[in-house]
Amino acid sequence: MVRIAKKSDPKRLKELKQKINDNEYINAAILKIAQDLTANLLKKE
């Protein structure tokens, strides 16, 4: 099946590029992912 890409939003791309270069944002995102993974693992045990 052929997938057709959505049109990109330049405003959204600019926003995401700024976030990628923001160390505080990246650290918070990694922490959130780690907390979610830990919570999910504890639920399964």
C-alpha positions as CSV (number, residue, x, y, z in Angstrom):
1,M,0.0,0.0,0.0
2,V,1.3,3.4,-0.9
3,R,1.3,6.0,1.8
4,I,0.9,9.7,0.9
5,A,2.6,12.1,3.1
6,K,0.7,14.9,4.7
7,K,1.6,18.4,3.8
8,S,4.1,19.8,6.3
9,D,3.3,22.7,8.6
10,P,6.3,25.1,8.6
11,K,5.2,26.7,11.9
12,R,5.0,23.3,13.6
13,L,8.4,22.2,12.1
14,K,10.0,25.4,13.4
15,E,8.5,24.8,16.9
16,L,9.8,21.1,16.9
17,K,13.3,22.1,15.8
18,Q,13.5,24.6,18.6
19,K,12.4,22.0,21.1
20,I,15.0,19.5,19.9
21,N,17.7,22.0,20.6
22,D,16.3,22.8,24.1
23,N,18.1,20.6,26.7
24,E,15.5,21.3,29.4
25,Y,12.8,20.2,27.1
26,I,14.6,17.0,26.0
27,N,15.5,16.1,29.7
28,A,11.8,16.6,30.7
29,A,10.7,14.5,27.7
30,I,13.1,11.7,28.6
31,L,12.0,11.8,32.3
32,K,8.4,11.6,31.3
33,I,9.0,8.6,29.0
34,A,11.0,6.8,31.8
35,Q,8.2,7.5,34.3
36,D,5.6,6.1,31.9
37,L,7.6,3.0,31.2
38,T,8.2,2.4,34.8
39,A,4.6,2.8,35.7
40,N,3.6,0.4,32.9
41,L,6.1,-2.2,34.0
42,L,5.0,-2.0,37.7
43,K,1.4,-2.6,36.6
44,K,2.3,-5.8,34.8
45,E,4.0,-7.3,37.8
